[in-house]
Amino acid sequence: MYAAVQRYEGVTDPAEAGRRVAEGFVPLLRQVPGFVAYYWVDAGDGVMVSTSVFEDQAGAEESVRRAAGFVRDNLATLLPDPTQVTAGQVVAAG
């Protein structure tokens, strides 16, 4: 399995960002081959974190690509700061 973790800082409206992600992005992500799970977390203080889990590296990379497009087209005013992306192979899970 592979995971991609994205950190968003300076979020101006976490509730609205969550709504848009749930209604618009999650359905797009579920269409990516190898989809396992997705989580969107409000970490407080204008920080939100997403975690995408896929069966293979290609799926994780596609999730990062789709996230960038979705943020650009639907969340730019809510997520004004550059996204921090970390991705790699899952080496332990529970």
C-alpha positions in Angstrom: 0.0 0.0 0.0 1.0 3.6 -0.6 -0.2 6.8 1.2 -0.1 10.5 0.4 -0.4 13.0 3.2 -1.1 16.6 2.4 -1.0 19.5 4.8 -2.9 22.7 4.2 -2.1 25.8 6.3 -3.9 29.1 6.5 -7.3 27.5 5.9 -9.9 30.4 6.0 -13.1 28.3 6.6 -12.5 24.7 7.7 -16.2 23.8 7.7 -16.7 24.9 4.1 -13.5 23.3 3.0 -14.7 20.0 4.6 -18.1 20.3 2.9 -16.5 20.9 -0.5 -14.1 18.0 -0.1 -16.8 15.6 1.1 -19.2 16.5 -1.7 -16.8 17.1 -4.6 -13.4 15.6 -4.1 -14.1 12.3 -2.3 -16.3 11.0 -5.1 -13.5 11.8 -7.6 -10.9 10.1 -5.5 -13.0 6.9 -5.1 -12.8 6.5 -8.9 -9.0 6.2 -8.8 -8.0 2.5 -9.3 -6.6 1.0 -6.1 -8.5 3.4 -3.8 -8.4 2.1 -0.1 -9.3 5.1 2.1 -9.3 8.8 2.4 -9.4 11.1 5.5 -9.7 14.9 5.8 -8.8 16.2 9.2 -9.3 19.6 10.8 -6.2 19.9 13.0 -7.2 23.3 14.3 -5.6 26.7 14.0 -6.2 26.9 10.2 -4.5 23.6 9.5 -6.1 20.7 7.7 -4.5 17.4 6.7 -5.6 14.8 4.2 -4.5 11.2 4.0 -5.1 9.1 0.9 -4.3 5.3 0.9 -4.0 3.2 -2.3 -3.0 -0.3 -3.2 -0.1 1.0 -5.3 2.1 4.0 -5.9 0.3 5.0 -9.1 -2.9 5.5 -7.2 -1.3 7.6 -4.6 0.4 9.8 -7.2 -2.9 10.2 -9.0 -4.5 11.3 -5.8 -1.9 14.0 -5.4 -2.5 15.2 -9.0 -6.3 15.2 -8.5 -6.0 17.0 -5.2 -3.9 19.8 -6.8 -6.5 20.3 -9.5 -9.4 20.2 -7.1 -7.8 22.7 -4.8 -7.0 25.0 -7.7 -10.5 24.8 -9.2 -12.6 24.7 -6.0 -10.7 25.6 -2.8 -8.2 28.3 -3.8 -9.8 31.0 -1.7 -10.1 28.7 1.3 -6.7 27.1 1.1 -4.4 30.0 0.1 -1.0 28.6 1.2 1.1 26.1 -0.7 0.3 22.5 0.0 2.9 20.3 1.7 2.9 16.8 0.3 4.5 13.7 1.7 4.0 10.3 0.1 5.5 6.8 0.3 5.0 3.2 0.8 3.1 2.1 3.9 5.4 0.0 6.0 3.2 -0.6 9.0 -0.6 -0.5 9.5 -3.1 -1.4 12.2 
